[in-house]
Amino acid sequence: MPTINVSAQRFLDSTFVEDTGLPSLVLMEQAAASLTELIVGLGLPGQKVLYLAGAGNNGGDAWASARQLHSFGFDVSVLELFPDKQLTHDAAINKEAYLNFGAEITSMEQVEFSEFDFFVDGIMGTGFNLERSLPKNILNLLTKLNSYSEICRIAIDIPTGIESSSGACDQVVFNADYTVTFSTFKTGLVAEPGSAYSGKIIVAPISMNQDWLEKKLVQYQKENNAYLPRLITKEAIKCLEIESSELDHKGSNGRTLILGGSNGMSGAIILAMRAAQMTGVGYTYLRTVKEILPDLLQVSPESLIDKFPADQEKLIDLLGQADSVALGPGAGVSTWIKDHLELICREAGMLTIDADGLNILAKIPDWHKILNHRTKQGKKYAILTPHPGEFKRLAPGLANLLTKGRQAAAAQLAKLSSSIIVLKGHATVIALPSGQTYINSSGNQSLAKAGSGDVLTGLIAGFSAQMSDPFEATALSVYFHGLLADIAVQKLGIRGVKPSNLPDYGSDAYQVLGWIN
């Protein structure tokens, strides 16, 4: 399912009104009812709820929910933040309806924030744009609201201070415990850094059924000649199961080749190797420097391990045997990889470049032309897996986009390099050369440790050796990587998880996906 921005939301709202003949007030009433239902479920009659209402339809949702919640016996107050501004039509109607119930409007001078049990953010919603920073008084208010950690904070549609189209944030954001969003996910709720402030996200369909929604979003993208970022979910990943048969043999389960490692840096290639083996791949080949061969042979008797090939003919033969190749884990400043990089890009089938492989690539002038040529030869898209630092080295001219919207940054690099880009982070982004982007929904901060990326590289290497579509292999690997971390955290806690723990939870992850009983 695509995630949406403010433009797409307005399109859905207006199209719903056109298709049904119902007024937009119906949508606002339903949106408010979803919000009210959450608060009733969390709280008790008599508890104090402070709604913060802006002048737009986000504020209208706040007025409508405040009226509804008042009828459930909650002690409701509304803080109107822009009393001098003209309200939108629907917001004005709901403000009047609220006042007709005899409910209370408060002011900054009157409100005692510490007395409340809930804060409800209806200040800006999807109307916030980073080009126009929030007024200083609103920034100060958000800082104050966030300081009351014991008070439940709920955002309407999207927390104030997050740009709905990108996830980019103002200097202060309403830090929500819950966000009730409408019709489908807003991009800013699930994209970094906005995803860190969204809390638990509850999607309220508000009479827009799934079939209608998907059809209209296809129409929106065609009319606007643009792709909406899509969310990678468990339901989508479950469909990518690699079928197995009792007649399988090691040759039918794929062959992956991992090129990396260096003196004193054997850990990275070991992590990648362990992750690749966990995918069920039939053969795992490792090629590295001779100094660390004993380390690898000791930890992985299953792998076929040797030093880097001495000449091009042997390398070409090795690349021809492998269904997938991963280049870079722990390679350091390898002269061998530098000398053979163009040949590897030209000859490898499925190709993943990570870590030091990316750093070596970035030092080559016009490096992207190597990968452009690969694609023109008919090879499948290479997969590049940079973290933000590696991204900046690869494309310094695109670095400013990282703070404005990681999806756009990744899409630009994918187009430049004719490659699939995996921009790692809190909500990892996958971008295709077409401009389509995907945002991962699994994972947590336990992955913010050296070695986590090597595990991801191994997963991509292993799964891509068994799959024909490089994007599907990438999406599966990225989601699976996050799922391993989610499972590990349940057992070990955030601080207790090490990258070397992650492959141990492969069976648990397969069970979560329903691939094994």
N, C-alpha and C positions, 0 to 999 in steps of 0.2 A: 504494500500500500504506500502511495506517495505521502510524504509529509507536506504541509502547505504553509504558504506565507500569507501576508495580509491581503495581497491581491487575489490569491486563489480563494481565500475565505469570503471576500466580498463577492466574488463570482458565484460561489456556491449559494450564498445567502440570496442574492438577487435572482439566480436561476430557480431556486426553490420557490420563491414568491411567484415567479412567472409560471412555473409548471403547475403549482397547486392552486393558485389564486388566493392563498392565505396571506394575511398581512404579516410583516416582519415582526410585529409584536408577539405573534405566536411562538416564533423561534426564541425571542427573548424570555418569554414566560417559561418555556421548556428548559432553556439554559439555566435560568434561575432555580427551577425546581430541582435540577440535578445537583446544584450547589447546596440548596437547602437540605436535600436528602442526606448529603454527606455530613453536614453539621449536626443534624438531628441524630444521625447514627453515632457520631463521636461524642456528643454532649448530652446535657440534661436540661429540661425546662428550668428556667430561672437563672441559668448561666448567662454571663454578659458577653455580648458579641459586638465588636466595633467594625463596621463597614467603612472602607475608605473609598469614596466615590469621586471619580473624575467626571469630566463633562461629556464624554463620548458614550458609545454603547456599552463599553466595559463598565462604566458607572451606572448605566441603565440596568445591567444585570445585577449590580449591587443593590440598587433601589428595589428591584423586583424581589430579590431573595430576602432582603431585610423585611419587606412587607409579609412575605410568606412565613418567615421564621418567627416574626412577632406573633402570628396566629397560633404557633406551636408553644407559646408560653415562654419564649426566651426573652431576656432583657436586652433589647436591641437599640443601638445608637448608630447614626450615620454621620461621619465627618465629611462634609462637602468641601472638596479641596480647591475648587475653582468657582466660587459662588458668583463671581462677576462675569463668567463666560456663559454664553448661550448654550443650553443643552441640546443634544440631538433630539429629534422628534420623539423617538421611542423612550429615550431617557427621561425627557420632560414628563411624559405621560406617567411613567412609573414613579417618578418623584412625587407627583401629585397624588397618585394612588396611595403611596406610602404615608403621606401627610394626612390623607383622609381617614387613615386608621388611627390617627391620634398618636403616632409614634414620634420619636425624638430625633431632631437634628442637633448635633453638638458642634462646638468650635474648638480650635486649637487652644484657646484660652481656658475653656471649660474642661477639656478631656483629661482624665487621669488614667494614663495608659496602663499602669500597673494593676488596675482594678478589673481588667478584662480577662476572659478565658480564651477568646478567639480574636484574631485580627484577620479581616478579609480584604484582600487587595483588589479593588476595582478601579485603580487610578488611571492606568494607560492601556493595558492589554496589548493587542497587536498594533496599536497606533504608535508605539514608540519606535523612533528611528535614531540610530547612533549619530547621524549627522546633526541632529538637534539634541544636545545633551539635556538631561532633566534639569529643571530649575533648582537652584541651590536649596530652596526651602523644602523641596521634595526629596532631594538627596539627604538632607539633614533628618527629615522625617523617617526615611527608610533606615537610616543608621540607628535611629532611636527604636523603631519597631524591631529590628533585628537583635537589639541588645536584650530583649525580653525572651530569653531562650526557653523559659518555662511556659510561655503562652503559645498556643497552637496557631500557626500562620498558614492561611489558605489563599492561594492566588486564583483569580478568575481568568481562565483561558491561557494566560501566560504571565509570569511574574513581571511587575514593572521594572524596567531597566534592561530587559533582554529583548534584542531585536528578533522579531519572529521569523524573518527570512533567513537568518544566518546563525543565530546563537551568540553573536557578539554582544558584549555587555558594557553598560555604563560603569562609572567608577564605583557606584553602589547599586545593588540589586536587592529587591524584596526576596529574602531567603525563605522560600516556602517549604513547609512540611508536606503540603498537598497542593496539587494544581488540578483543578477541574477544567478540562479543555473540551471544546465542542466540535463535533463531526469527525475529526481525526487529529492526529498529532501535528502540532506546529513544529516546523523545522527547528526553531530556536529552543524548544523544550528538550530535544534529544541531541542537539549538536553542542560540541564544546565551544565556549565554556558555560553556556546557558544551562546545559544539563545538570551542572553541579548545584544549581539553585532551584530546581523545579520540584524537588521532593518526589513523593509518590504521585504519579500521573494517572488521573481517572478520565477516560474518554467517554463523553456523553453524546450519544448519536443524534439527539434532538430531531427525530423523525426523518433523518436522512439515512435510508437503508444502504447497505453495503454495495449492492449492485448499482443503484442510482449514483452513489458517490463515486465509484470507480469509473463509471461511464462519463460523468461530468468532468472528472479530473483529466481523463484522456482528451476530452474536448478542449478543456482549458489549455493543456500543453500544446495541442495542435494549433489553436488560435493564437497563442503567444510565442510559438516556435521556441519553446524552452522546456527543459526537463526540471521536474520537481524532485528533490532528493528523496530517496526511498529508505525506509527503515528495515534493517535486517533483523528479522524476528525468528523465534524458535520454530514457529509454524512453517515459515519459508524454508528454513534449513532442514527440517525433518524430511522434506521432499527430495533432498539431495542424497539420500542414502545410497551408498555403494553396494550394489547387489552382490551377494556371494553365493557360491554353489558348492555342493559336495564334490564336484569335479574340478574345482579350482586347484591349481598348482602354483608353485612359487613364480614361475614365469608368467602366469596369467594375472598376477596381482601387481604387476608394475615393477619398474626398476628406477630408483632415484640415485643421483650422484651428488654428493655434497663436496664442494671444493673450498677449503679454508684451513683455519688453524695456523699457528705459528709458534715459534719457540717461546715458551712461557705463557701461551694463550690457547691451551688445549681445551679449556672448559667450554668455550662457545661452540665448537664443533661437536663436542660430546652432547651438549644440550640439544643441538639441532638433530643429531643422530637419534637420540632417545625419543624425541618427539616424532620424527619420521617413522620410526619402527612402530610406534603406538598406533599409527594410522592403518596398519595392516599391509603395508607395501611389501612386495615379495622379496626384493633385493635392496639393500642399502650399501652403496659404494661410497667410501671415503677416500679422498686424495688430499694429502697434506705434506708438510715438510718432514724429512726423515727424523728430525730430533724428537718429535712427539709420537712417533709410531708406537713405541712401547706403551705409552699412556693409553692410547686408543685401543690397542689390542687387548689390554688388561680389562677394560670396562665393557667391551663389546665383541664377544666372540662371534656374534651373529653377523657382523658387518664384514664386507670385503674391503680390506684396508691396505693401502699402499702409498708410496710417496708420489708426488706429482709426476706425470709422464715426462720423460726426458726429451721427446721430440714431438713435432706437430702431428705426424702420422699416427702415433700411438694415442695422442689426445683426441684426434678426430674419430678414431675407431672407438674410443671410450665414450665420447659424446654420442656416437651413433647407437651404442647399446642402451643408453639411458632414456627412459621416457620423460624424466624431468631432471633438471639440474638446478642446484642452489649454489650461489657463489657469494662468498664473503665472510661467513661467521668466523671471527677470530683470526682473520687473515693478516691483520696488521698492515704493514707497508710492503706486502709481498711483491717482490720483483717478478716472480713467476706469473702471478695473476695479471700484473700490469702488462707484461710482455704478450700474454695470450688472451687478453680481454676481448679484443675485436674478433678473434677467431671463435671464442666461446659464444659470443653474441650471434655470430653468423651461423654456427653449426648446431647449437643446442636446440632441442625441441621445446618443451616447456622450460622456461628460464625464470628463476627468481634471483634478484640481486639485492643484497642486504648489507648493512654494516660497512665493513671495510671495503667491500666490493663497490658500494656507492661512493665512498670517499675516493677510491682510485678512479672510478668513472668520472667524478666531478672535476678531477684535475686535467682531463682531456679536453682541449678546446673543441667546442661544438660537439660535445659528447652525444647529444641527442640524435645527431645524424647517423650514428652507428645503429641506434635502435630504429630510426626511421627506415634505414636501408634493410634491416632485418625484416620489418613488416612488409616492405615492398617485395622482398624475396618470397613472400607467402608463408613465413613463419608466424606462429601464434604470438599474440602480444606478450612481451616480457612483463614481469611483475616486479616493480620497484617498491621497497618497503621502508621509506625514510621516516625517522622521527623529525620533529621540527628543525633541529640543528642540521641534520643531513639534508633536509629540504632546502635550507638556506644556502648550503654549499653547492647543491645541484643547480639551483635557480635563484641567485641573489636578486634578480630583477623582479621576482614574484614574492619575495619575502614579506613585503608590506601587506600582502593579501591575507597572511596568516592571522592577523589580528582583526581583520574585517570580515572574515568568513572562510573557514578552513575548507568548506566544500568547493568554493570558487577557486581557491589556491590549488587544490588537488586536481580539479578539472583542467585548469590551465596547464599544469605540468604534464598531465596525461595526454593532452592534445599536442603539446610541444614534442614529446618523446615517443608518441605512438605506442604508449605502454599503459598497463594498468598500474595505478598508483595506490598504495596503501599508506595513507598518512596517519601514523600511529598517534595515539593520545587517549584522553579520557573517553571520548566517543570516536573511535577510529573511523576514518573516512576511506571508502574505496571509490576511485574515480576511473571512468573509462574514457578513451579518446573521443567518443561521441559527445561527451559533456554530461552524461548521466552519472550521478553520484549516489552513493549508498552510505548510510550511517549505522554503525553497529550498536546493538542494544545490550550486549553482554559485557561482563568484565567489571573490574573495580580497581581501586588504588593499590591493591597488593601487587599489581603488575608494574608499578613504577619502581622497578629494580633492575639493575644490570643483569642481563641474561634472559629476560623475558622475551626480547625480540628474537633471540636465537631459537627459542622454543617455537615462536610463530613461524620462523623461516623453515624449521624442520617440518612443521605441520603442512605448510604450503608445498614443500618438496614431496612429502609422502602422499598427500591427497591428490596433487596434480599428476603424479605418476599413474594414478588409477582412474583419472577422469579426462574427458576430451575437451572440456570447456575451461579455459584458464580463469574466467571470471567466477564460475561456479566453484572451482577449487579454492579460489581466494576467499570468496564469501564464506564457504564452509569453514575454512581454516581460521579466519578472523573471529567468527562467532564461536567456534569450538575452543579457541584460545581463551576467550573471555569466560566461557562456560566452565572451563577447567579452574579458572581463578575463582569463580563464584562458588564452586563446590569446595575448593580448598579452603576458602575463607570460613565456610560453615564449620569446618573441622579444626582449623588451625588458628583462626583469627587473622585480621589484617596484617599484623606485624609478624605473625608466625609463618607466613607463606614465603617459600623460596622458589625461584624458577625451577630448580631441580625437583621440587615436589610435584609440579604440574603434570608431567606424564604419568604419575602414579594414579591419577584420577580419571584416566581414559575410560575405563569400564563404567564408572559412575556417569560420565558424560554421555556415553552411548545409551545408557539406560534412560537418562533424562530425555533424550531424543527419541526414545522408543525403538532403537535399533537392535537392542538385545533385551531379553526378559530379565 
